[in-house]
């Protein structure tokens, strides 16, 4: 049976000791969906949401979220992020926006939490900026697609 790394021998929460780990290039890719009414997608694409450039603001918010991950997630190590990339794909046929975040660094631990936080904060920002015209917006399926670097090497859970 595998042991949870964030628990000590007594079962108490602890930060994992990474001091003996070497620096490696780390990359994580996460994805999520924001579902909304077709009329909301139209307003967003036309630039007619009164709060402004929804996707531009959501991109900046996601990047800021990645940088704040250790302040949001207990026991998460602060990392010097090398790059945070946020992409949006409008899926008109599904009335949704697909968010993909890619986060990379050279460090002693992975950036999976930063990638998923990027997607979550971007999605929450889209919700916040569009909620005045659409109270039915749903955030859906935030997940890790793949990661690389470190002892475990590359893991692909889903193709990007």
C-alpha positions in Angstrom: 0.0 0.0 0.0 1.3 3.4 -1.0 2.0 6.0 1.7 0.6 9.5 1.6 3.5 11.9 1.4 1.9 14.8 3.2 1.4 12.8 6.4 4.0 12.0 9.1 4.3 8.7 10.9 1.6 9.9 13.4 -0.8 10.8 10.6 -0.3 14.6 11.0 -0.2 16.9 8.0 3.3 18.0 7.0 5.1 19.7 4.2 7.1 17.1 2.2 10.9 17.6 2.6 12.4 18.2 -0.9 15.8 19.5 0.3 17.6 16.4 -1.0 15.9 16.4 -4.4 17.8 17.8 -7.4 16.5 20.5 -9.7 15.0 19.2 -12.9 12.9 20.8 -15.6 9.2 20.4 -14.7 6.2 20.9 -16.9 2.5 20.4 -16.2 -0.5 20.8 -18.4 -4.1 21.1 -17.1 -7.4 21.7 -18.7 -11.0 22.8 -17.7 -14.2 23.9 -19.3 -16.6 26.9 -18.7 -20.1 26.2 -20.0 -22.5 29.0 -20.7 -25.5 30.1 -22.7 -24.9 30.6 -26.5 -25.9 34.3 -26.0 -23.2 34.7 -23.5 -20.6 33.2 -25.8 -21.7 35.7 -28.5 -21.5 38.7 -26.1 -18.0 37.6 -25.0 -16.7 37.1 -28.6 -18.2 40.5 -29.7 -16.5 42.2 -26.7 -19.9 43.3 -25.3 -19.4 42.1 -21.7 -19.6 45.3 -19.7 -16.7 44.3 -17.4 -14.3 44.3 -20.4 -12.0 41.8 -22.2 -13.1 38.6 -20.5 -10.4 36.3 -21.9 -7.6 38.9 -21.6 -8.4 39.4 -17.9 -8.9 35.7 -17.3 -5.5 35.0 -18.8 -3.8 37.5 -16.4 -5.8 36.2 -13.5 -4.7 32.6 -14.2 -1.1 33.6 -14.4 -1.5 35.5 -11.1 -3.2 32.4 -9.6 -0.3 30.2 -10.6 2.1 32.5 -8.7 -0.2 32.5 -5.6 -0.6 28.7 -5.5 1.4 28.2 -2.3 -0.7 30.8 -0.5 -3.9 29.0 -1.5 -3.0 25.3 -1.2 -1.7 24.3 2.2 1.7 22.5 2.2 2.4 23.5 -1.4 6.0 24.6 -1.9 6.7 28.1 -3.3 8.3 27.7 -6.7 10.2 30.0 -9.0 8.0 29.6 -12.1 9.7 29.9 -15.4 6.6 30.2 -17.6 2.8 30.2 -17.3 0.8 29.9 -20.5 -3.0 30.1 -20.7 -4.9 29.3 -23.9 -8.6 29.5 -24.6 -10.5 27.6 -27.2 -14.1 28.7 -27.8 -16.2 25.6 -28.5 -19.4 27.2 -30.0 -21.1 23.9 -30.7 -20.7 23.0 -27.0 -21.4 26.6 -25.7 -18.2 26.5 -23.8 -14.7 27.8 -23.4 -11.9 25.3 -23.0 -9.0 26.5 -20.8 -5.5 24.9 -21.1 -2.7 25.9 -18.8 0.9 25.0 -19.2 3.3 25.8 -16.3 7.0 25.1 -16.2 9.9 25.6 -13.9 13.3 24.2 -13.0 12.9 23.0 -9.5 12.8 20.3 -6.9 9.1 19.6 -7.1 6.4 19.6 -9.7 4.0 22.3 -11.0 0.8 20.3 -11.2 -1.0 22.3 -8.6 0.1 25.6 -10.3 -1.3 24.4 -13.6 -4.7 23.4 -12.1 -4.8 26.6 -10.1 -4.2 28.5 -13.3 -7.2 26.8 -14.9 -9.4 27.3 -11.9 -8.7 31.0 -11.4 -9.1 31.7 -15.1 -12.5 29.9 -15.1 -13.6 31.7 -12.0 -12.7 35.0 -13.6 -14.7 34.2 -16.7 -17.6 33.3 -14.4 -17.2 36.6 -12.5 -17.1 38.7 -15.6 -20.1 37.1 -17.3 -22.4 36.3 -14.3 -24.4 39.5 -14.8 -25.7 38.2 -18.1 -25.7 34.4 -17.3 -26.3 32.9 -13.9 -26.2 29.4 -15.4 -22.5 29.3 -16.0 -20.8 26.1 -14.9 -17.1 25.3 -14.3 -16.4 21.7 -15.3 -13.8 19.0 -15.5 -10.6 20.7 -14.2 -7.9 18.1 -14.4 -4.3 17.4 -15.0 -3.4 16.2 -18.5 0.2 15.5 -18.2 3.4 16.3 -16.2 7.1 15.7 -16.7 10.3 16.0 -14.8 11.5 14.6 -11.5 11.8 11.1 -10.3 8.5 9.9 -11.9 9.5 11.2 -15.3 6.7 11.9 -17.8 3.1 10.9 -17.0 0.4 11.4 -19.7 -3.1 11.0 -18.3 -4.9 12.5 -21.3 -3.6 13.9 -24.6 -3.8 17.7 -24.8 
